[in-house]
């Protein structure tokens, strides 16, 4: 049986009079890619902030790598890494200097070797000594992901990691995400690009109006889609069609 990397039970969160999360439940298996889908304002980033100890929930419980996010935040932080919607890199420094800085902040021995290994892994060796201000969007995102892996976290949170990237750079990030999961790292992904979840995720959950309204593999979610009218060739629904159909049904209730 796969081990559980993240367990979320009845999580609630409100901002003043606005109920953002109304009792969210899901489980993420270790070494898998879990995609959380939802429209703008659905609460995806709020969930990530709670799971990464940046925000406290109002109710419910959540554990990450076996540690409760509320009572053992330090243990949670030591086992995770977070990459936000925009690359958190220092443009004045070179790519190598960015990585060395993070390695030293994590008190790792031989920070330069750690940096060089990650530069090689992410195909940035040729640009290692250039200032990040000269990097393309795709290169910045690759460097950002490399920085997230300093210290070998067991779980990595990616909050809309391909926002603003061109199609070629997006494919590069997809390849890296698959490699991370293949190496045993658990990847928690939020995205508005439904094709991204379709291509990457082992398990998909749809967050709508503060609740998870559907959850499962892509094959599971396809079963929720109305059967196709067969004339000559049965058309398989895309994840985008499934998402819109499921959210539309919720709005009708």
Steps between C-alpha positions, in 0.01 A plus 500: 500500500632848411591725792308821558696819439220750569175451690237774508190455718210746508719809459314830537619857449321834497610856435274732697152401376620305195513122535780398266537135606188326629631159599763371259607134502759315293802269521823515300706185457876509536689529172192602302404815310181647647325778308255738667277672246270795552396834362651827622398556861412134561751479786790311340771736625337512845533122526866515396567772759343285773693189396829693489437661844466853360139521618303339784172327432187589700389138531589148401844341486780445251822304511797522263764226501339368819521833688200707604522840330366686803692334784825407320558771239882484527502129412270566205724777365808280519342241269340723236575760239266758347516654155251782444340640187797723426865395509655604833853556372746784561558667164819676612671170578607234251323166480781331693502772768122458552543129563804544727308757705209260559737211580675713762168613646413132540840446670609242244861392469678570170240749374694551175482129413127494580453797265704344220309171523165679471622723215591183311170329581295795376708575191626835625876438511571716193312792658628441856718812513252735332284735704146369530374830353620367163306171530187420302174423684553126456857518632386697805234241574754217465734684739210558740421127498869417548509731803193319636692171494794621708500280808302220326147569631259206509203708385498791257208741461461665160245782494415556132863438395457569127310830524627736232726247328500437127400150376861382462597610852182343636596165347844530665338549840266205440801279429670614822184437706473144365867440582447626856219251557700220337778567754255449789414862578132574563375787283197709602397710202240771456425614149246677283632323191283190489720340235784526753312288753392262225862444396660483845268397781457156651207633700282807440269687738263779398447778756183703453344753737712380791447126463646208307217406263680227306817299554674208335715398207434644158322173415282538812402854406417398144235268641323806644471654155174437311543210253578602146239459228660245274457551130818376335785568743455553873672821606685479831435806720792726586569593862380852415161365391478284814593794725238731346233230515567420868515865607187574297308224680605647839374844401162353407451353850 
